[in-house]
Amino acid sequence: MKDCYVETRFGRIKGKETNRAREFHSIPYAVTERFESPREVPFWGEFDATAKQVNCHQRFEYVDEAAEDGFYYREFDYMRDSDWAESPMTLSILTPRKPGKCPVVMFVHGGGFENGCIDDEPFGSSHEYTDRGIIQVSVGYRLNVFGLYGSANYGLQDLEYAIHWLHDNIEAFGGDPDHIVLMGQSAGAMCIADLLLDNRLTGLIKAAIMMSGAGLIPKFAGPAPKEQNEPFWNEVREKCGCQTDEQLKKVDAYQLWQAWHDCRLASKSLQIGVPAIDGTIVRDYPHEIARRNEDVNVPLLIGVTSQDMFPFMIFELAYGLALNHARRELNPLYGYYFDVTPPGNSYKAFHAVDLWYMFGNMEKSWRPFSQEDRDISTMMIDYTANFIKTGNPNGEGLKRWPAFSLMHRRFRLFSRRRQTLITPVFARGKLLRSFLFDRGPF
């Protein structure tokens, strides 16, 4: 391992070079104050991008999940040495050792808009995509009360700013600024679905990948107009003993998070924990924006797991998006259905398990993954790398994966028994059996 350097308009960035990749961590792409929009970082001279990661204040910082036997706490290894901040607007950039005009994939982590870290073990330091000539970027953004307050969608603002930062600066790292692909899982996928509603990003995004979070969210689940959520934010302010936003800006971070957390648990609304209709990024209900053809039209790769969180809803949202895409004759959409039971416990294909396979970081897991698991992982990564590069997952040595269409309504199945194409009837039948008989972390 040795030091490596990149020259940017903000100054020099120091990273580290391994035998597989160059790594740059905790690079600030924006700065801000509490409840304000992101703005450009100042000139830093030389920046040390080998330091600890920075993550947003969240439950995993404040609550001893290990003592509660939290499933995802163990799964994603939150017992890490991390710095915590209200505005964790940083990037981790992994490049091939000798990059040159490489396609770029920007990954957005999940966590229900409340939790999640830029360096979660399944994807945080994977080199599978850099091995295939792709620059992999992970992005930190504001979460929970810091990202959602006042229905201003600060977290989405962060992500949109990060896209512009990459477009303006990734060439210095050997990336192609005109070939940026978005990728996200769970709430990260939902963030991408929201970003695709903003047609100001047309031309900045080449394609998008959404895992367990693709779809046009119905009105009852969000987003909601800002005015509808205002009583909730009034409760948060009152719980902190504040009357105005200016007073709330001075409240201790933990006190603010706890007030938001308590009010959210007491609320019966599904819509206060997700981004809202802000009039800028999310201008209207998703279905209305799609109906008017005002969303970003790029190739899509979407997927679900067979024992997903709220599996019927997650699948129907993805399938509905595929139908909408086909009926409007948009760019190709490819769907997958992940049905692999991982080793290590009785849970089957639970929500987020496909991250281990999609990034191949299996040596970082406590699970005793087998060679068969690694073979499935390699296949999924090859498909995904092809999609990142060309907008089409097909390639040499891989079974054909046709785009979804009104005449061919099929998703690709990833399982231990067979790799084939499945109909929605098959998927729904398996989801019903899972709902009746399987137990998962949710």
ABEGO torsion letter per residue (X at the ends): XBBBBBBBAAEBBBBBBBAABBBBBGBBABBBBBGBBBBBBBBAGBBBAABBBBBBBBAAAABBAAAAGBAAAAAAGABBBBBBBABBBBBBBBBBABBBGBBBBBBBBBGGGABEBAABAAAAABAAAAAAGBBBBBBBBBBEAAAABGGAGAAAAAAAAAAAAAAAAAAAAGBBAABBBBBBBEAAAAAAAAAAABAAABGABABBBBBGABEBBBAAAOBBBAAAAAAAAAAAAAAAGBABAAAAAABBAAAAAAAAAAAAAABABAAAABBBBAGAABABBAAAAAAAGABBBBBBBBBBBAABBGAAAAAAAAAAAAAAAAAAGBBBBBBBBBBBBBBGBABBBBBGAAAAAAAGAAAABABBBBAAAAAAAAAAAAAAAAAAAAGBABBBGBBBBBBBBAABBBBBBBBAABBBBBBAAAAAAAAAAAAAABBBAX
